[in-house]
Amino acid sequence: MTLLQRMFKIKPPATLPNEQASIANRGSEIGVRATPENELKYMYRQMWVDPDLRQAILDVREADRLDGRVKRVHSRIARDVIKGGLLLQQATENKTLAKEWQAFGKRLQLDRREKLKSDARGFVMEGNLPMQWVMDKQFNVIAGVRMPSETILPNVNQHGQFKDVARAYSQFDILTGAVRADFALWQMTVARFDPDNFDDMGALGRPLLDASRTTWQKLRMTEEDLVIRRRVRAPLRVQHVLKGATSPELEEYRAQDEKDQNHITTNYYTNREGGVNAIQGDANLDQIKDISLLLDSFFSGTPVPKGLMGYTDALARDILEDMKRDYYEEIDDLQDTLAFLYEASFRLQLLLKGINPEAEDFCIAYAERRTETPNQAADRALKLQALGLPFGMLWEEMGYNAAYVRERIEWERENFDPYPDDAGITPAGNGRVSITPGNQRKGESGTAIRNR
């Protein structure tokens, strides 16, 4: 902020997300953001993409393609993240803002479940979500294109700051090493999952299952070894003893025996001292605990509880409920990260339309913050109502657009209310809600509703 802006209280111009991370706006900052290892890595990354990140992404993609458990983990997380879709939340209703958001969502197909799930799934699998914002000649953001994150390279210096916001990111050709395209900071927004340092713009995110790659490889190897062991050691074997038999006699007996072995009942006859002994197969195949150990290790590295993936042996219901709560907290974090990505693009759209987003009080969020049943969501909203929260916030907690619900209520009152002038009719939503602490399972509070 300049001296004139401080004297006359002039608001600074709106900036893009992470634009303050450029060299020109360091202010009084001193020191280096990047670690010594990342400083050296950024020097090498001027010529090619990060090989460690690329290999991690390739390994996770292979696991997702070969193992149904990994695929289900990614799909489950993506499905829970996008549940309810995106929602514009406003402190005070602004119809212009709501109209812009509605048109913006249709152009970017944010009202389609397939688009949101593809973005969320790519973010979980790759650890990054580079989104390119495409504009038309009328300066409208018309598309959000997800780019392959292993080909995107932030153009930062050794301090982890953008060299030039007009060329913040570049896309590399993996085969030739040439730069295919350069992206300005407004043209591409990158959502990062657990980077080493959020303030270091060169520190990209990591795939969700990055640290579980070696465990998954051991699990696959052990399962394959188990199948081989069962195939080799499980069948019944028979030992034939012919005492004093010569090699031609033994071969003749073997040929006759193997010719009759496909019969349901096979009898063996000998005219010399000998016998036929049965050698039982491996009877302890079910006692191998290696796979159970590796399964526990694998799922402990994912936010999804093993019980939700179908492994429910010796798992108490109370423990599963606690694990589900922790899983939902992880889902909330992913929702916040992805929602900010779309909000950044919407703020860009408002700037292009001459609307200062900093002057408006709004946010973009997913409609359902928690993965709950409809009954649980309604019970939570009633408890919030008992605390005195405004009805608009209650509708938003339920996953609805408060402005849209208010318009529908007013429209139905004008068109379907049989007693528009009857003051004695109790309007909807004025029931009394009371909360009884400790009246539900596990010490939760109970909810009671009275309409009179």
Backbone torsions as a table, in degrees:
resi	resn	phi	psi	omega
1	MET	NA	133.2	-178.3
2	THR	-80.8	173.4	179.9
3	LEU	-65.5	-40.8	179.4
4	LEU	-64.2	-38.6	179.2
5	GLN	-65.6	-35.4	177.9
6	ARG	-72.5	-38.0	-177.8
7	MET	-69.3	-44.5	-175.7
8	PHE	-99.7	9.9	176.6
9	LYS	55.0	45.6	178.1
10	ILE	-85.8	129.7	179.5
11	LYS	-69.4	137.1	177.6
12	PRO	-68.3	153.8	179.7
13	PRO	-63.1	150.8	-179.7
14	ALA	-64.5	142.6	-179.3
15	THR	-119.0	160.7	176.4
16	LEU	-81.7	158.1	176.1
17	PRO	-59.2	135.7	178.2
18	ASN	69.3	7.5	177.6
19	GLU	-67.9	-26.1	178.2
20	GLN	-70.5	-7.0	179.5
21	ALA	-85.5	10.0	177.7
22	SER	-85.6	164.7	-175.9
23	ILE	-66.0	-34.3	-173.9
24	ALA	-69.7	-14.8	-175.3
25	ASN	-120.3	35.9	-177.7
26	ARG	-74.3	-24.0	-179.4
27	GLY	65.1	-130.3	-179.4
28	SER	-93.4	11.8	-177.9
29	GLU	-67.1	136.6	175.2
30	ILE	-131.6	165.1	-179.8
31	GLY	89.6	-173.5	-175.4
32	VAL	-122.3	134.6	179.2
33	ARG	-80.8	-38.2	-174.1
34	ALA	-78.0	152.0	174.2
35	THR	-73.1	159.8	178.7
36	PRO	-56.7	-36.5	179.2
37	GLU	-66.9	-41.2	179.4
38	ASN	-70.4	-32.5	176.5
39	GLU	-58.0	-45.2	179.1
40	LEU	-69.0	-36.7	-179.9
41	LYS	-65.0	-37.2	-179.1
42	TYR	-66.4	-29.9	176.8
43	MET	-66.8	-41.7	179.0
44	TYR	-73.5	-29.4	-177.4
45	ARG	-73.9	-2.3	173.3
46	GLN	-70.0	-18.1	-177.6
47	MET	-106.6	-20.8	-177.9
48	TRP	-160.2	169.8	-179.3
49	VAL	-74.6	171.6	-179.8
50	ASP	-71.2	113.0	-177.7
51	PRO	-67.5	-33.1	-179.8
52	ASP	-65.9	-45.5	179.3
53	LEU	-65.6	-40.9	179.6
54	ARG	-62.2	-43.4	-179.9
55	GLN	-66.7	-38.2	177.9
56	ALA	-62.7	-42.0	179.3
57	ILE	-65.3	-42.0	179.0
58	LEU	-64.0	-40.1	179.0
59	ASP	-64.7	-42.6	-179.5
60	VAL	-67.8	-38.1	177.1
61	ARG	-63.7	-40.1	178.0
62	GLU	-64.7	-42.8	178.1
63	ALA	-62.9	-38.9	178.9
64	ASP	-66.1	-31.7	-178.9
65	ARG	-80.1	-31.4	-173.4
66	LEU	-97.6	-26.4	-172.2
67	ASP	-118.5	122.1	179.1
68	GLY	-65.8	-27.3	178.8
69	ARG	-67.5	-43.4	178.6
70	VAL	-65.4	-42.9	178.5
71	LYS	-61.3	-39.2	-179.3
72	ARG	-70.4	-34.9	176.5
73	VAL	-61.1	-47.9	179.5
74	HIS	-63.4	-44.0	-178.0
75	SER	-67.7	-38.9	-179.5
76	ARG	-64.8	-44.8	-179.7
77	ILE	-64.8	-45.4	179.8
78	ALA	-62.8	-39.6	179.8
79	ARG	-66.1	-41.0	-179.7
80	ASP	-71.9	-31.2	-179.5
81	VAL	-66.5	-43.8	-172.7
82	ILE	-90.0	6.3	-176.2
83	LYS	-59.0	122.2	-179.9
84	GLY	94.0	-16.9	178.7
85	GLY	78.6	-176.3	-178.5
86	LEU	-89.0	152.2	-174.4
87	LEU	-143.5	138.8	173.5
88	LEU	-91.5	120.2	179.4
89	GLN	-109.6	128.6	-178.6
90	GLN	-125.5	142.8	175.0
91	ALA	-70.4	-44.2	173.4
92	THR	-127.0	138.1	-173.3
93	GLU	-65.5	129.8	174.8
94	ASN	-126.4	108.3	-175.0
95	LYS	-66.2	-33.1	178.1
96	THR	-64.2	-43.1	178.6
97	LEU	-65.0	-42.6	179.4
98	ALA	-64.1	-37.8	178.7
99	LYS	-67.2	-41.9	177.9
100	GLU	-63.0	-40.6	-179.9
101	TRP	-67.0	-39.7	179.5
102	GLN	-63.2	-45.4	178.3
103	ALA	-67.8	-37.8	179.1
104	PHE	-62.7	-44.3	-179.9
105	GLY	-64.2	-36.5	179.0
106	LYS	-70.1	-39.2	-179.5
107	ARG	-66.0	-39.8	-178.8
108	LEU	-89.4	3.1	179.0
109	GLN	59.5	33.8	178.2
110	LEU	-76.1	-7.7	175.1
111	ASP	-88.7	2.2	179.0
112	ARG	-103.2	131.4	-177.7
113	ARG	-66.0	-34.5	-177.9
114	GLU	-63.6	-39.2	179.9
115	LYS	-66.3	-47.6	-178.9
116	LEU	-64.0	-39.7	-179.4
117	LYS	-69.0	-37.9	177.8
118	SER	-62.1	-42.8	178.6
119	ASP	-65.4	-44.9	-178.6
120	ALA	-66.9	-39.5	179.8
121	ARG	-66.5	-41.7	177.0
122	GLY	-64.6	-37.0	178.8
123	PHE	-64.2	-40.5	-179.1
124	VAL	-71.9	-39.9	-176.8
125	MET	-74.3	-38.1	-174.6
126	GLU	-100.0	-16.2	-178.5
127	GLY	81.0	-6.3	179.1
128	ASN	-142.7	152.1	176.6
129	LEU	-132.3	86.1	176.8
130	PRO	-78.6	115.4	-177.8
131	MET	-113.0	119.8	177.5
132	GLN	-92.3	126.7	179.6
133	TRP	-95.4	122.0	-176.1
134	VAL	-101.8	131.8	179.8
135	MET	-112.7	152.6	172.5
136	ASP	-99.8	-174.1	-177.4
137	LYS	-72.0	-17.7	177.1
138	GLN	-91.0	12.7	178.5
139	PHE	60.1	47.1	172.5
140	ASN	-115.6	135.6	173.0
141	VAL	-73.8	112.7	-172.4
142	ILE	-106.5	-11.1	-178.1
143	ALA	-159.8	149.5	170.6
144	GLY	-120.6	105.7	-172.8
145	VAL	-99.8	122.0	177.2
146	ARG	-79.2	124.8	-178.1
147	MET	-100.1	152.9	176.5
148	PRO	-68.4	119.4	-170.7
149	SER	-69.5	-23.7	-179.1
150	GLU	-73.5	-10.0	177.6
151	THR	-102.6	-3.6	-176.7
152	ILE	-95.8	134.8	-177.5
153	LEU	-130.3	121.7	174.7
154	PRO	-72.1	133.5	178.9
155	ASN	-90.5	88.0	-177.3
156	VAL	-120.7	162.0	175.1
157	ASN	-92.0	-170.4	-178.6
158	GLN	-67.3	-15.4	179.0
159	HIS	-88.1	-1.4	-178.9
160	GLY	77.5	23.7	179.9
161	GLN	-117.7	150.6	-179.4
162	PHE	-63.6	133.9	175.2
163	LYS	-69.7	-41.2	-177.8
164	ASP	-152.2	120.9	-179.0
165	VAL	-67.8	-16.9	175.5
166	ALA	-76.3	-13.3	176.7
167	ARG	-141.1	62.2	-173.7
168	ALA	-75.3	-37.5	-177.1
169	TYR	-131.0	152.1	175.9
170	SER	-133.7	149.9	175.3
171	GLN	-109.4	126.9	-176.6
172	PHE	-99.1	146.7	169.9
173	ASP	-86.7	115.3	-175.3
174	ILE	-62.9	-33.9	-175.5
175	LEU	-76.4	-42.3	-175.2
176	THR	-103.2	-18.9	-176.6
177	GLY	79.7	5.4	-179.9
178	ALA	-83.9	156.1	176.9
179	VAL	-82.9	121.1	-179.6
180	ARG	-82.8	-39.0	-177.9
181	ALA	-158.3	151.2	173.6
182	ASP	-113.6	142.4	-176.5
183	PHE	-124.5	132.1	172.3
184	ALA	-73.5	166.4	-176.7
185	LEU	-64.8	-34.7	178.0
186	TRP	-73.1	-21.6	-174.3
187	GLN	-85.6	-18.8	-179.4
188	MET	-144.5	132.9	173.9
189	THR	-119.8	132.4	-177.0
190	VAL	-115.9	117.8	172.5
191	ALA	-89.2	131.0	-174.9
192	ARG	-118.1	136.7	179.3
193	PHE	-101.0	112.7	177.8
194	ASP	50.6	59.9	174.1
195	PRO	-70.1	162.4	178.6
196	ASP	-60.2	-36.7	179.3
197	ASN	-149.1	119.5	-178.4
198	PHE	-63.1	-37.2	-178.0
199	ASP	-76.2	-14.3	175.3
200	ASP	-87.6	105.5	-173.8
201	MET	-70.4	-14.3	176.6
202	GLY	-87.2	-11.1	180.0
203	ALA	-83.1	103.7	179.7
204	LEU	-82.0	166.7	-179.8
205	GLY	-77.8	176.4	179.8
206	ARG	-123.8	147.7	176.4
207	PRO	-57.8	151.9	-178.0
208	LEU	-58.5	-39.0	-177.9
209	LEU	-100.4	25.0	-177.9
210	ASP	-60.3	-49.6	-177.2
211	ALA	-74.0	-9.9	-179.1
212	SER	-100.5	9.2	-176.9
213	ARG	-65.3	-46.2	-178.3
214	THR	-66.5	-37.0	177.7
215	THR	-63.3	-41.3	179.2
216	TRP	-64.4	-40.5	178.9
217	GLN	-64.1	-40.7	176.4
218	LYS	-65.2	-38.5	179.4
219	LEU	-63.5	-45.2	178.5
220	ARG	-63.1	-41.9	179.9
221	MET	-64.1	-42.2	-179.1
222	THR	-67.3	-38.7	177.1
223	GLU	-64.6	-39.1	177.6
224	GLU	-66.9	-40.2	177.1
225	ASP	-63.3	-36.3	178.6
226	LEU	-64.2	-41.1	178.0
227	VAL	-64.4	-42.9	178.7
228	ILE	-63.4	-42.5	179.0
229	ARG	-61.7	-43.5	179.7
230	ARG	-65.9	-39.4	-178.8
231	ARG	-67.4	-34.3	-174.8
232	VAL	-88.1	-39.7	-169.3
233	ARG	-105.3	-14.8	-176.1
234	ALA	-76.4	-36.6	-175.4
235	PRO	-64.6	154.4	176.5
236	LEU	-76.4	137.3	178.1
237	ARG	-120.0	155.1	-176.9
238	VAL	-126.4	131.0	178.8
239	GLN	-103.9	122.8	179.6
240	HIS	-103.6	126.8	-178.2
241	VAL	-115.4	117.5	175.7
242	LEU	-122.3	97.8	-174.0
243	LYS	-71.2	128.2	176.8
244	GLY	77.9	9.4	-178.7
245	ALA	-76.7	141.9	175.9
246	THR	-81.1	170.2	-178.8
247	SER	-62.1	-45.3	177.1
248	PRO	-61.6	-38.1	178.6
249	GLU	-66.8	-38.7	179.2
250	LEU	-67.1	-38.7	179.1
251	GLU	-69.2	-37.8	178.3
252	GLU	-65.1	-42.6	178.1
253	TYR	-64.1	-41.3	-180.0
254	ARG	-64.4	-41.5	-179.9
255	ALA	-64.0	-42.8	179.5
256	GLN	-67.1	-37.8	-178.8
257	ASP	-68.6	-43.8	-179.4
258	GLU	-69.9	-24.5	176.4
259	LYS	-69.7	-32.8	-177.6
260	ASP	-97.4	2.5	-172.6
261	GLN	-73.2	-15.3	178.5
262	ASN	-83.1	-5.3	177.0
263	HIS	-72.5	152.5	-179.9
264	ILE	-63.5	-44.2	178.3
265	THR	-120.2	123.0	-178.8
266	THR	-120.3	126.5	177.1
267	ASN	-106.6	144.1	-178.5
268	TYR	-115.6	132.4	-179.2
269	TYR	-124.6	135.2	177.6
270	THR	-136.3	148.0	176.3
271	ASN	-113.1	24.4	177.9
272	ARG	-142.6	172.3	179.5
273	GLU	-68.0	128.1	-178.9
274	GLY	175.6	-161.7	-178.8
275	GLY	179.0	170.4	177.9
276	VAL	-124.6	117.4	-176.6
277	ASN	-115.5	133.9	178.8
278	ALA	-87.4	132.4	176.8
279	ILE	-109.9	109.2	-175.9
280	GLN	-67.7	152.0	177.1
281	GLY	-75.8	178.3	-179.2
282	ASP	-66.3	118.5	-177.1
283	ALA	-97.4	5.0	-175.4
284	ASN	-116.9	26.3	-178.6
285	LEU	-66.0	-27.6	-178.1
286	ASP	-80.4	-2.2	-177.6
287	GLN	-99.2	9.1	178.9
288	ILE	-77.7	117.5	-176.8
289	LYS	-99.8	0.2	-177.3
290	ASP	-62.6	-42.0	-177.1
291	ILE	-67.2	-39.4	177.9
292	SER	-62.4	-40.5	178.6
293	LEU	-64.4	-44.3	-178.9
294	LEU	-69.0	-34.7	176.4
295	LEU	-63.2	-44.7	178.1
296	ASP	-62.8	-40.1	179.8
297	SER	-66.4	-39.1	-178.4
298	PHE	-66.7	-48.9	-176.3
299	PHE	-74.4	-21.9	174.8
300	SER	-69.1	-20.0	176.5
301	GLY	-90.4	2.0	177.1
302	THR	-116.7	154.0	177.9
303	PRO	-74.4	-13.1	-177.0
304	VAL	-83.7	123.8	176.3
305	PRO	-62.1	144.8	-179.3
306	LYS	-62.2	-30.4	179.8
307	GLY	-65.2	-29.2	178.2
308	LEU	-75.1	-14.0	178.9
309	MET	-96.5	6.9	176.2
310	GLY	104.1	-6.8	179.0
311	TYR	-94.0	94.6	-173.4
312	THR	-112.7	13.9	-178.0
313	ASP	-67.2	128.5	174.6
314	ALA	54.3	35.7	179.0
315	LEU	-112.6	115.4	-179.4
316	ALA	-72.3	150.6	-177.9
317	ARG	-65.9	-38.6	-179.6
318	ASP	-64.5	-39.5	178.5
319	ILE	-65.7	-40.8	178.5
320	LEU	-62.7	-38.4	178.5
321	GLU	-63.9	-40.7	177.8
322	ASP	-65.4	-39.5	178.4
323	MET	-67.5	-35.1	177.8
324	LYS	-65.9	-38.1	178.3
325	ARG	-63.3	-41.8	177.4
326	ASP	-64.7	-37.5	177.7
327	TYR	-63.8	-40.4	179.8
328	TYR	-67.8	-31.1	175.2
329	GLU	-64.8	-38.2	176.4
330	GLU	-65.3	-38.2	177.9
331	ILE	-63.6	-40.5	178.4
332	ASP	-60.9	-40.8	178.7
333	ASP	-63.4	-42.1	178.0
334	LEU	-65.0	-38.4	178.3
335	GLN	-63.0	-42.4	179.3
336	ASP	-62.0	-42.2	-178.6
337	THR	-65.3	-45.4	-178.8
338	LEU	-71.0	-37.6	-179.5
339	ALA	-62.9	-37.5	178.4
340	PHE	-64.5	-32.1	178.0
341	LEU	-60.6	-48.0	180.0
342	TYR	-70.9	-32.9	177.9
343	GLU	-65.8	-36.0	178.1
344	ALA	-62.7	-40.3	178.0
345	SER	-68.1	-38.9	179.0
346	PHE	-66.6	-36.0	176.0
347	ARG	-64.5	-37.3	174.8
348	LEU	-62.3	-41.9	178.0
349	GLN	-61.6	-40.8	178.7
350	LEU	-65.3	-40.1	177.1
351	LEU	-61.8	-40.5	178.6
352	LEU	-66.2	-25.3	178.5
353	LYS	-91.8	5.1	178.6
354	GLY	81.9	17.4	179.0
355	ILE	-106.8	126.5	179.5
356	ASN	-81.2	110.0	-178.3
357	PRO	-66.7	-23.3	179.7
358	GLU	-69.4	-21.4	-179.8
359	ALA	-86.2	-5.0	-178.7
360	GLU	-111.2	141.2	179.2
361	ASP	-99.6	97.0	-178.2
362	PHE	-153.7	167.5	173.8
363	CYS	-155.7	155.9	175.6
364	ILE	-104.4	127.1	-177.7
365	ALA	-144.0	162.0	173.6
366	TYR	-77.3	144.1	-171.1
367	ALA	-61.8	-41.2	-176.9
368	GLU	-112.5	110.0	-177.5
369	ARG	-74.4	-23.4	-178.5
370	ARG	-130.5	147.5	177.5
371	THR	-84.3	96.6	-175.6
372	GLU	-128.0	163.5	170.7
373	THR	-76.7	159.1	177.6
374	PRO	-56.3	-36.1	179.7
375	ASN	-67.2	-40.1	178.3
376	GLN	-66.4	-40.4	179.1
377	ALA	-65.0	-41.6	178.5
378	ALA	-65.9	-38.5	179.1
379	ASP	-65.3	-38.7	178.9
380	ARG	-66.8	-39.5	179.0
381	ALA	-65.5	-37.7	178.7
382	LEU	-66.2	-37.6	178.1
383	LYS	-68.0	-37.0	176.0
384	LEU	-67.6	-33.2	176.6
385	GLN	-65.1	-38.7	179.1
386	ALA	-65.1	-25.3	177.2
387	LEU	-80.8	-7.8	176.1
388	GLY	96.1	17.6	178.8
389	LEU	-69.9	148.6	178.3
390	PRO	-62.1	153.3	-177.6
391	PHE	-64.8	-32.1	178.8
392	GLY	-61.4	-40.9	178.5
393	MET	-69.2	-32.0	178.1
394	LEU	-65.1	-42.7	178.0
395	TRP	-63.6	-38.5	178.7
396	GLU	-67.2	-36.0	175.5
397	GLU	-64.9	-30.0	177.9
398	MET	-79.4	-9.1	178.8
399	GLY	95.7	17.0	-179.6
400	TYR	-110.9	156.6	174.1
401	ASN	-78.8	115.4	-174.4
402	ALA	-62.3	-39.6	-180.0
403	ALA	-65.9	-40.0	179.2
404	TYR	-66.8	-40.7	178.6
405	VAL	-64.3	-41.0	179.5
406	ARG	-63.6	-40.7	177.8
407	GLU	-63.9	-40.4	179.1
408	ARG	-66.2	-39.7	179.3
409	ILE	-63.5	-43.7	179.6
410	GLU	-66.8	-38.5	179.7
411	TRP	-66.3	-42.7	179.2
412	GLU	-68.5	-33.7	177.5
413	ARG	-64.7	-36.5	-180.0
414	GLU	-77.1	-27.7	-172.7
415	ASN	-108.5	-24.2	-173.8
416	PHE	-124.6	-1.8	-178.3
417	ASP	-75.5	113.9	-178.4
418	PRO	-74.1	-16.6	-179.8
419	TYR	-128.1	67.9	-176.6
420	PRO	-66.2	-24.5	-177.1
421	ASP	-107.0	5.3	-178.0
422	ASP	-86.3	109.1	-178.6
423	ALA	-76.7	-12.0	-176.8
424	GLY	-82.4	-12.1	-179.6
425	ILE	-78.0	128.7	-179.9
426	THR	-76.0	120.9	-180.0
427	PRO	-66.0	155.6	-178.4
428	ALA	-66.4	144.7	176.5
429	GLY	91.0	5.5	-178.4
430	ASN	-102.3	17.1	178.9
431	GLY	-69.7	157.8	179.5
432	ARG	-91.7	133.2	-178.8
433	VAL	-116.6	128.6	178.2
434	SER	-123.5	146.9	-176.7
435	ILE	-117.3	130.2	177.4
436	THR	-111.7	108.0	-178.8
437	PRO	-63.1	141.4	174.2
438	GLY	69.3	21.3	-176.3
439	ASN	-99.5	4.7	-179.8
440	GLN	-124.6	175.8	-177.9
441	ARG	-62.9	144.8	-179.7
442	LYS	60.2	29.4	173.3
443	GLY	78.4	9.9	179.3
444	GLU	-76.7	160.0	-176.9
445	SER	-81.6	149.8	177.6
446	GLY	-96.1	155.0	-177.8
447	THR	-119.1	132.1	176.2
448	ALA	-128.8	140.6	-177.1
449	ILE	-122.4	133.5	176.2
450	ARG	-125.3	129.8	179.4
451	ASN	-96.0	-3.5	-179.0
452	ARG	-125.4	NA	NA
